[in-house]
Amino acid sequence: MDFSDKMEGYAKGPLQILVIMAHPADTFDHCGGTLCHHARRGDKVTVAAVLQGVRIHDAVVSDMLRFTGGGQSKDEEKVIVDERVAIKYREVVKACKILGIEDVRFLNIEDKINLVNEPNILRIARLIREVRPDILITHYPKINGGIGQHPQVGAMVVHAMNFAGSVDFEDPNPAFRTPQLLFTFPDNYNFKATALDADIPCYCDLFVDVSDVAEEITRARHCMASQQYNGNYAKKSVETSFGTNGNRMNTGYADPFIRYRPEPVYYLPLPERMQKWANETEKEQLERRGYMVAPYVDL
């Protein structure tokens, strides 16, 4: 038995990270600070949106038109959707650039009702084989009991990741098995929005401190004017989501994750910060937890 690698710790890179989310803004919105860290370190970051996202987050299609109704011809519908999709995609590319992400992809699947289905799983599997990620990130499949576009895309990514490890005769790329999969923090972690959320507990076991890039996260969200995330909402949402999770972890801002697979190590892991913070004064702790950036970003 060869134990020559026993002293090695975590992979130092350059890593290939692939984020596959339901909607265009999800690709950076749920873990943008973490991606910014890796992009700055020189890791390769690819983000991909499965759905167009105009029926769930758009100032015209999912907001204004719901009051006036449908009934447009197919040609009229296409003009409206194409225009709104193009605007949203431009905003996402701009937001990702703020975070240092250059490889932004859109599967451009229409987002009416998208249940877990084989054609989409195969498309996602082909993307995984092409990009060959060291770390794959997606939605938690058990949000709201698995009902909704976020958890359904998360479930398809899990299926696709498993299938990507085997041969697909219609895909020229070789099979690839992803070492680790992470789920971004689910909606039912901090707040149980529905009875289905309350019925399925979840536990985030990994947090990335993103306090140093809170301004970039806020500016990236501000780019999403098409879904009305710009202005004060960008500040409020960053402070109440990533700020809340940072406060839980004794820091300013944090991206929470759920690890899909347990990780084997040679030594028990202990972050130096946890060791240092364990016996500090309460004043020191509260000053760090009270660090606020988002409300004061000049947009």
Rosetta blueprint (number, residue, H / E / L):
1 M L
2 D L
3 F L
4 S L
5 D L
6 K L
7 M L
8 E L
9 G L
10 Y L
11 A L
12 K L
13 G L
14 P L
15 L L
16 Q E
17 I E
18 L E
19 V E
20 I E
21 M E
22 A L
23 H L
24 P L
25 A L
26 D H
27 T H
28 F H
29 D H
30 H L
31 C L
32 G H
33 G H
34 T H
35 L H
36 C H
37 H H
38 H H
39 A H
40 R H
41 R H
42 G L
43 D L
44 K E
45 V E
46 T E
47 V E
48 A E
49 A E
50 V E
51 L E
52 Q L
53 G L
54 V L
55 R L
56 I L
57 H L
58 D L
59 A H
60 V H
61 V H
62 S H
63 D H
64 M H
65 L H
66 R H
67 F H
68 T H
69 G L
70 G L
71 G L
72 Q L
73 S L
74 K H
75 D H
76 E H
77 E H
78 K H
79 V H
80 I H
81 V H
82 D H
83 E H
84 R H
85 V H
86 A H
87 I H
88 K H
89 Y H
90 R H
91 E H
92 V H
93 V H
94 K H
95 A H
96 C H
97 K H
98 I H
99 L L
100 G L
101 I L
102 E L
103 D E
104 V E
105 R E
106 F E
107 L E
108 N E
109 I E
110 E L
111 D L
112 K L
113 I L
114 N L
115 L L
116 V L
117 N L
118 E H
119 P H
120 N H
121 I H
122 L H
123 R H
124 I H
125 A H
126 R H
127 L H
128 I H
129 R H
130 E H
131 V H
132 R L
133 P L
134 D L
135 I E
136 L E
137 I E
138 T E
139 H L
140 Y L
141 P L
142 K L
143 I H
144 N H
145 G H
146 G H
147 I L
148 G L
149 Q H
150 H H
151 P H
152 Q H
153 V H
154 G H
155 A H
156 M H
157 V H
158 V H
159 H H
160 A H
161 M H
162 N H
163 F H
164 A H
165 G L
166 S L
167 V L
168 D L
169 F L
170 E L
171 D L
172 P L
173 N L
174 P L
175 A L
176 F L
177 R L
178 T L
179 P L
180 Q E
181 L E
182 L E
183 F E
184 T E
185 F L
186 P L
187 D H
188 N H
189 Y H
190 N H
191 F L
192 K L
193 A L
194 T L
195 A H
196 L H
197 D H
198 A H
199 D H
200 I L
201 P L
202 C L
203 Y L
204 C L
205 D L
206 L E
207 F E
208 V E
209 D E
210 V L
211 S H
212 D H
213 V H
214 A H
215 E H
216 E H
217 I H
218 T H
219 R H
220 A H
221 R H
222 H H
223 C L
224 M L
225 A H
226 S H
227 Q H
228 Q L
229 Y L
230 N L
231 G L
232 N H
233 Y H
234 A H
235 K H
236 K H
237 S H
238 V H
239 E H
240 T H
241 S H
242 F H
243 G H
244 T H
245 N H
246 G H
247 N H
248 R H
249 M L
250 N L
251 T L
252 G L
253 Y L
254 A E
255 D E
256 P E
257 F E
258 I E
259 R E
260 Y L
261 R L
262 P L
263 E L
264 P L
265 V L
266 Y L
267 Y L
268 L L
269 P L
270 L L
271 P L
272 E H
273 R H
274 M H
275 Q H
276 K H
277 W H
278 A L
279 N L
280 E L
281 T L
282 E H
283 K H
284 E H
285 Q H
286 L H
287 E H
288 R H
289 R H
290 G L
291 Y L
292 M L
293 V L
294 A H
295 P H
296 Y H
297 V L
298 D L
299 L L
